[in-house]
Amino acid sequence: MYRALTRDIEVVVEPFYLVEQSDPEDGRYVWGYRVVISNHSAMPIRLISRYWNITDQNGQVDEVSGPGVVGEQPRLIPGESYEYSSGCPLDTPSGMMFGHYQMVTDEGEAFEVAIPAFSLDTPDLRRVLN
């Protein structure tokens, strides 16, 4: 699992390879990822939007942004967590993702919360160390 903490907002990501949706012979590799956002701060917050940087092993970058996550803009009171799952296809057997969420307090203060960088690797990927 991968973890980031910004202004007492914790983001934990757990990626997993989806064998049944992948087709390596056709150059299709698919990962799912589970995200848990926990509000350890003293104020309620709402997740307004997301930004993702998705990079495959060839360095090809895809940037994704939009409102909320999985069609929702959850509000988290202090001590509350929100969990969702999503997925990412790549044309290569490995890559990485990172990004941020745009949050807003009940008072209207907007701020970014980091999504930790995490690795997307097929289970049978051979590692070569130089």
Secondary structure, DSSP 4 states (H G I P E B T S, - for coil): -EEEEETTEEEEEEEEE-GGG-BGGGTBEEEEEEEEEEE-SSS-EEEEEEEEEEEETT--EEEEEEESBTTB--EE-TT-EEEEEEEEEESSSEEEEEEEEEEEETT--EEEEEEEEEEEE-TTPPP---
